[in-house]
Amino acid sequence: MQVIAFEDDAATLQALREAFAKFHIDFSGYSAPPADIVDIVAHAHPNAVISDINMPGMNGLELGMRLHGDPRTIAVPIYYYSSMPHATIQHEVASIGNAAFFSKLDLSPAQLVEAIRNMFQQDRWSP
């Protein structure tokens, strides 16, 4: 399994890196989405993308629209991991499709990894 994450908080990015490492999951983390995000994700063929919502430059919702607007990356599930209240962005996340929202206020990075692993094991979002 391979996961790419976009998270501007260095401590959260490091915690995600450590949590995925415990399960021997290939993890690549970026502090901000690069302009060529679609090419990076298309080339890497990850099983999932994790993204914060509020980031400098390109926010997580724009990231999702770009990824799911390209045939090479449309099938990659996006897990939003943000401290933004879910009700505030529920409609936007749903409109992107193949996306789920997890709150940083409710789940630690380790719990997020466990939730993602469970979704794949239950075949809810197979790669």
C-alpha positions as CSV (number, residue, x, y, z in Angstrom):
1,M,0.0,0.0,0.0
2,Q,1.2,3.5,-0.8
3,V,-0.1,6.8,0.5
4,I,0.8,10.4,-0.4
5,A,-0.1,13.1,2.2
6,F,-0.3,16.9,1.8
7,E,-0.1,18.6,5.2
8,D,1.3,22.0,6.1
9,D,1.8,21.3,9.8
10,A,5.2,19.7,10.2
11,A,4.3,17.9,13.5
12,T,1.2,16.3,12.0
13,L,3.1,15.3,8.9
14,Q,5.8,13.6,11.0
15,A,3.1,11.9,13.1
16,L,1.5,10.5,10.0
17,R,4.8,9.4,8.6
18,E,5.5,7.5,11.9
19,A,2.0,6.0,12.1
20,F,2.2,4.6,8.5
21,A,5.7,3.3,9.1
22,K,4.4,1.1,12.0
23,F,2.3,-0.8,9.4
24,H,5.1,-0.8,6.8
25,I,3.0,1.4,4.5
26,D,4.9,3.3,1.9
27,F,4.4,7.0,2.7
28,S,5.4,10.2,0.9
29,G,4.6,13.6,2.6
30,Y,4.5,17.1,1.2
31,S,4.2,20.3,3.3
32,A,2.2,21.9,0.5
33,P,0.7,20.7,-2.7
34,P,3.1,21.4,-5.6
35,A,1.8,22.9,-8.9
36,D,2.4,19.6,-10.7
37,I,0.3,17.6,-8.1
38,V,-1.6,15.6,-10.7
39,D,1.6,14.5,-12.4
40,I,3.1,13.5,-9.1
41,V,0.1,11.4,-8.0
42,A,-0.4,9.9,-11.5
43,H,3.2,8.8,-11.6
44,A,3.2,7.4,-8.1
45,H,-0.1,5.4,-8.4
46,P,-0.8,5.7,-4.6
47,N,-3.7,3.7,-3.0
48,A,-4.8,6.9,-1.3
49,V,-4.1,10.6,-0.8
50,I,-4.4,12.3,2.6
51,S,-4.9,16.1,2.6
52,D,-5.4,18.9,5.0
53,I,-8.0,21.4,4.0
54,N,-6.4,24.7,5.0
55,M,-3.0,25.0,3.4
56,P,-1.1,27.8,1.8
57,G,-1.3,28.1,-2.0
58,M,-3.6,25.3,-3.1
59,N,-6.2,24.2,-0.4
60,G,-7.2,20.6,0.0
61,L,-10.5,21.0,-1.8
62,E,-8.8,22.4,-4.9
63,L,-6.3,19.6,-4.7
64,G,-9.2,17.1,-4.7
65,M,-10.9,18.8,-7.7
66,R,-7.6,18.7,-9.7
67,L,-7.0,15.0,-8.9
68,H,-10.5,13.9,-9.6
69,G,-10.7,16.1,-12.7
70,D,-8.0,14.1,-14.4
71,P,-8.6,10.6,-15.8
72,R,-5.2,9.4,-14.5
73,T,-6.0,10.2,-10.9
74,I,-9.8,10.2,-10.7
75,A,-10.0,6.8,-8.9
76,V,-7.6,7.7,-6.2
77,P,-9.5,8.0,-2.9
78,I,-8.8,11.2,-0.9
79,Y,-9.0,11.3,2.8
80,Y,-9.3,14.8,4.2
81,Y,-7.7,15.2,7.6
82,S,-8.5,18.6,9.0
83,S,-9.4,20.5,12.2
84,M,-12.1,22.3,10.2
85,P,-15.6,21.4,11.4
86,H,-17.1,18.7,9.1
87,A,-20.4,20.6,8.7
88,T,-18.5,23.5,7.3
89,I,-17.1,21.6,4.3
90,Q,-19.4,18.5,4.1
91,H,-21.0,19.6,0.8
92,E,-17.7,20.4,-0.8
93,V,-16.1,17.1,0.2
94,A,-19.2,15.2,-1.1
95,S,-19.1,17.0,-4.4
96,I,-15.5,15.9,-5.1
97,G,-16.5,12.2,-4.9
98,N,-14.4,9.3,-3.8
99,A,-13.5,11.3,-0.7
100,A,-14.0,11.1,3.0
101,F,-13.4,13.5,5.9
102,F,-11.7,12.8,9.2
103,S,-11.4,15.3,12.0
104,K,-8.0,16.0,13.6
105,L,-10.1,16.8,16.7
106,D,-11.5,13.3,16.8
107,L,-8.7,11.1,15.5
108,S,-5.0,11.0,16.1
109,P,-2.8,10.3,13.1
110,A,-2.4,6.7,14.3
111,Q,-6.2,6.3,14.5
112,L,-6.5,7.8,11.0
113,V,-4.1,5.2,9.7
114,E,-6.1,2.4,11.3
115,A,-9.4,3.8,9.8
116,I,-7.8,3.9,6.3
117,R,-6.5,0.4,6.7
118,N,-9.9,-0.8,7.8
119,M,-11.6,0.8,4.8
120,F,-9.2,-1.0,2.5
121,Q,-9.5,-4.3,4.3
122,Q,-13.3,-4.1,4.1
123,D,-12.9,-3.4,0.4
124,R,-14.8,-0.1,0.7
125,W,-12.3,1.6,-1.5
126,S,-10.1,-0.9,-3.2
127,P,-7.2,0.5,-5.2
